Amino acid sequence: MEKTIFEISKMDCSSEENLIRMKLSDISTIKHLEFDIANRKLIVFHIGEIEKIEKSIKELNLGGEKISTEKTEQIKFDENNNQRKLLWTVLTINFAFFLIEITTGLISKSMGLVADSLDMLADSFVYGISLFAVGGTLIRKKRIAKLAGYFQITLAAIGFIEVLRRFFGAEKLPDFKTMIWISIFALIANGICLYLLQKSRSKDDAHMKASMIFTSNDVIINLGVIIAGFLVNWLNSNKPDLIIGTIVFILVIQGAFRILRLGR
């Protein structure tokens, strides 16, 4: 048995963890995976085929670099029997806030909220693929990944077009109060998801590390929409909302391409 440590520089939440798990799920020589999201480390316990493992990780474009490989005598691993239940919980929270944010975003005319809702949907897709595809056939996994990725790109493209229309048109200001309050609730929801995932991963560290919370893209996006809400009110302009919406749409498209790589 060998133990290889990878640094995954762009792994900042459990969405990336699930992408990696799905990408490596078809390599039979992998016996166990351990994730340290706070320190962006992945430990792979395997029997040979390190080149194939390394190639698969690099294909995700998450900044994966091999640090070391060494022999290990470890053959027993702690398996989390509640993993499936946990994924369902996190998926439900993300999808519920997708519905809340896209509804309130359309009503309040906030592209920031609409864009953030698609980011929530992107995370839901990843957790959903983990639940429905992993353990199934490879063809099934690829089909679901392609469908989810293209659907996500389509929604983001529509969002971009709407941002351009509002940027050059005379639109009413978004409701800044709705932007701020909904984003605060979304921030709390993301914090709960991160806490649950981290707690399940580490019996010795039941509390959420602050460094992990505030380096999460999801949390940064929520804070960005909150700040944009204040700027909309202060500047009496919809431009801050359109700018944060554009940034989030770009992140959503990047996430979609990562999902599409699972369909290769």
C-alpha positions, 0 to 999 in steps of 0.5 A: 500500500502507498500513501500519496499526498496532493496539494489541491490549491483550489479546493476550498469547500466540499463541492470540490471534494465531491468532484475529486471523489467522483473523478477518482471513483473509477480507479479500482486501485484507490483504497481510501481518500482523506481530505483536509480542506482547511489545509487544501490537502488530499491523501490517497491510499492506493496500490500503484497507478500513481500516474493515472491518479495524478493525471485524473486530479490534474484534469480537474484544473483545481491546482493539484500537485503531488507532494510526496509518495511513501509506503504505508502499513495502514490497511484499516480506515474509518468510514463515515456511515452517515455520509449519504445522509449528510449529502442529502442534508447539504443538497437540500439546504443548497437547493432550498436556497437556490429556490429562495434566492432566484425567486427573491432575486427576480422579484427584487430585480437583483442580478447578484441574488440571481447569480448567487442562486445559480452558485447554490444550484451548482453545489446542488448538482455536485452533491446530487451527482455524488448521490445518484451517479457514484456507485452507478455505471460510468456511463450514467455518471458521465451523462448526468455530469454533462447534463448538469454542466450544460444546463448550468452554462445555459443559465449563466449565459442567460444571466450574462445577457440580462446583465448587459441589458440592464447595464445599458438600459434604464432599469429600476434599482434593485431592492437593497434590503432584500439583497442584504437580508437574503444574502445574510440568510444564505451566508448562515446556510453556507456556514451550517453546511460547512460546519456539518461537513467538517464535523462529520470529517473530524471527530477530534475537531467538531468546531468549524475552523474560521480559516476554512469558513472565510476562504470558502468561495460561497461565503465570499460571494455572499459577503460580496452581495451584501456589500453590493446591497449597501453600495446600491443604496449609497450610490443610488445605482444598480451598477454594484449589483450588476458587477457582483452578478457578473463576477458570480456568473463567471464563477458559476461557468468555471464550476460548470466546466469542472462538472463537464470534465467528469463527463469525459 
